[in-house]
Amino acid sequence: MSHEFLGVSVSVTSDVYEPAEDSELLAFHSRNLKGKILEIGTGSGLAAILNAKTNPSNPVFATDTSPTALECARKNAESNGARNILFVQSDLFSNIRGKFDAILFNPPYLPTSAEERISGPLNRAFDGGEDGRETLGRFLNEFQAHLAPRGTLILIQSSLNSPEKTLSSLQSQGFSASILEQRPFFFEILYCISAQRIM
Ligand SMILES: C[S@@+](CC[C@H](N)C(=O)[O-])C[C@H]1O[C@@H](n2cnc3c(N)ncnc32)[C@H](O)[C@@H]1O
């Protein structure tokens, strides 16, 4: 399966998250960010590749827990001529050192019960735990240590996993958070949230 967005064309195998509206929201709103960029959970690599191609002097780091996704994203970066991306296998920030000017994440956010889990690496693309916030909650506790003082966080969120909790968590950590765009769909509203530290 392949997907084209703003001049970037990515292909995925059946065990890698196929780009959809949430992926495009993340890629669109992060494409012009400058500096050292980190995308957590890159999947096909769409957002990291678009940022890297738009800003060839950006050092871009793209992670995933899934080696299959990383291999797929690496191939997509190559076929799109994006040479300024380093791919790192990492569970959130476990293998990441240093601070970044922007951190991007489209987390697995579907509320998922134990019976709804699927086997294989694709499960991690969707499975947000019982309340859809399992990975997101961990991320919100960890990202601060890796965001440069004037850095920007870009996060995708769904009405299915309590965006108001994310906004209040960011605000209570001293961030100013705003919704850059929201898009209503049949069964959810997608949000693209941006946050910066209040200086
Ligand atoms: C919803 S998909 C988004 C993929 C891609 N960023 C996009 O927007 O199309 C979530 C991605 O995060 C990865 N992921 C899930 N949990 C993760 C974790 N703890 N650390 C790093 N990546 C994770 C999944 O393997 C999957 O590729």
The ligand as an SDF file (V2000), in Angstrom:
LIG
                    3D

 27 29  0  0  0  0  0  0  0  0999 V2000
   -0.7420    5.6760   15.2790 C   0  0  0  0  0  0  0  0  0  0  0  0
    0.7680    5.0320   14.7070 S   0  0  0  0  0  0  0  0  0  0  0  0
    1.4490    6.4990   13.9470 C   0  0  0  0  0  0  0  0  0  0  0  0
    2.5080    6.2170   12.9170 C   0  0  0  0  0  0  0  0  0  0  0  0
    2.9860    7.4630   12.1630 C   0  0  0  0  0  0  0  0  0  0  0  0
    3.6380    8.3990   13.0350 N   0  0  0  0  0  0  0  0  0  0  0  0
    1.8200    8.1330   11.4860 C   0  0  0  0  0  0  0  0  0  0  0  0
    1.4320    9.2150   11.9470 O   0  0  0  0  0  0  0  0  0  0  0  0
    1.3040    7.5620   10.5060 O   0  0  0  0  0  0  0  0  0  0  0  0
    1.7150    4.8950   16.2220 C   0  0  0  0  0  0  0  0  0  0  0  0
    3.1610    4.4260   16.0090 C   0  0  0  0  0  0  0  0  0  0  0  0
    3.8280    4.4930   17.2730 O   0  0  0  0  0  0  0  0  0  0  0  0
    4.5840    3.2990   17.4760 C   0  0  0  0  0  0  0  0  0  0  0  0
    4.6560    3.1130   18.9370 N   0  0  0  0  0  0  0  0  0  0  0  0
    3.7090    2.6200   19.7830 C   0  0  0  0  0  0  0  0  0  0  0  0
    4.1440    2.6310   21.0470 N   0  0  0  0  0  0  0  0  0  0  0  0
    5.3910    3.1690   20.9940 C   0  0  0  0  0  0  0  0  0  0  0  0
    6.3770    3.4390   21.9970 C   0  0  0  0  0  0  0  0  0  0  0  0
    6.1640    3.1600   23.2870 N   0  0  0  0  0  0  0  0  0  0  0  0
    7.5670    3.9800   21.6010 N   0  0  0  0  0  0  0  0  0  0  0  0
    7.8060    4.2530   20.2850 C   0  0  0  0  0  0  0  0  0  0  0  0
    6.9080    4.0070   19.3070 N   0  0  0  0  0  0  0  0  0  0  0  0
    5.7190    3.4790   19.6560 C   0  0  0  0  0  0  0  0  0  0  0  0
    3.7960    2.2220   16.7450 C   0  0  0  0  0  0  0  0  0  0  0  0
    4.6000    1.1050   16.4320 O   0  0  0  0  0  0  0  0  0  0  0  0
    3.3050    3.0040   15.5170 C   0  0  0  0  0  0  0  0  0  0  0  0
    4.2350    2.9380   14.4650 O   0  0  0  0  0  0  0  0  0  0  0  0
  1  2  1  0
  2  3  1  0
  2 10  1  0
  3  4  1  0
  4  5  1  0
  5  6  1  0
  5  7  1  0
  7  8  2  0
  7  9  1  0
 10 11  1  0
 11 12  1  0
 11 26  1  0
 12 13  1  0
 13 14  1  0
 13 24  1  0
 14 15  1  0
 14 23  1  0
 15 16  2  0
 16 17  1  0
 17 18  1  0
 17 23  2  0
 18 19  1  0
 18 20  2  0
 20 21  1  0
 21 22  2  0
 22 23  1  0
 24 25  1  0
 24 26  1  0
 26 27  1  0
M  CHG  2   2   1   9  -1
M  END
$$$$
